Amino acid sequence: MSVAANIAAIRERIAGAARAAGRDPLGVTLVAVSKTWLAEAIRPALVAGQRVFGENRVQEAEGKWPALKAEFADVELHLIGPLQTNKVRDALALFDVIETVDRPKLARVLAQEMDRAGRRPRCLVQVNTGREPQKAGVDPDQADALIAVCRGEYRLPVEGVMGIPPAGDDPMPHFRLLAGIAARNGLAVVSMGMSGDYELAIAAGATHIRVGSAVFGARG
Ligand SMILES: *Cc1c(COP(=O)(O)O)cnc(C)c1O
């Protein structure tokens, strides 16, 4: 199937999952994850009307998105991979949403660089719902405190939370935990669900689903 057909099929399934959950399909944003794909593979998605994309590496995104953004001005680019503090300046110049704020030091550098650049991309706090040692994200027990620091001390534009359930686990408890953290902190955005489980994520309240292989095909 073509990328355009994949996107159309995913949009149908998003609408079905949203209606089944008594939700407005417009309340779910498809973030097309274009990591590893070159500009020529991404362009058909743009031509099909897709405008929200996710990339996990700053440097890789810098190689392809400035030109695509010049061509399609209303693109919204999300950083969904770990952010090192020495890459914050570059990330702020390119990304519209930083989904992976997961520690106070990163929050502090983001705040400094936002003041310096005069550009304030929206932020999500990444939560390591499965407490996996190798995975980024704040421990669920520390999430409220980090959100408070990001908003209070650093005045970051925090809009929500993001999470990646452990591979092989039933994702539903992780989705519920993440949605609960957003709700009790009064945050509107919940980024969760990937190619294999986005309908479950929508049932649990996802406002943003990050879908890569179902849009572009298996990564090489
Ligand atoms: C790659 C990636 C995705 C998309 O995964 P698929 O299974 O290809 O849909 C979503 N979120 C993050 C953080 C990713 O790195």
The ligand as an ORCA input file, in Angstrom:
! r2SCAN-3c Opt
* xyz 0 1
  C       9.708      4.753     16.513
  C       8.828      5.332     17.551
  C       7.431      5.289     17.412
  C       6.714      4.624     16.253
  O       6.832      3.236     16.335
  P       6.052      2.298     15.270
  O       5.968      1.000     15.976
  O       6.909      2.256     14.042
  O       4.735      2.903     15.010
  C       6.672      5.903     18.402
  N       7.248      6.510     19.474
  C       8.577      6.573     19.624
  C       9.137      7.262     20.814
  C       9.411      5.991     18.679
  O      10.746      6.054     18.851
*
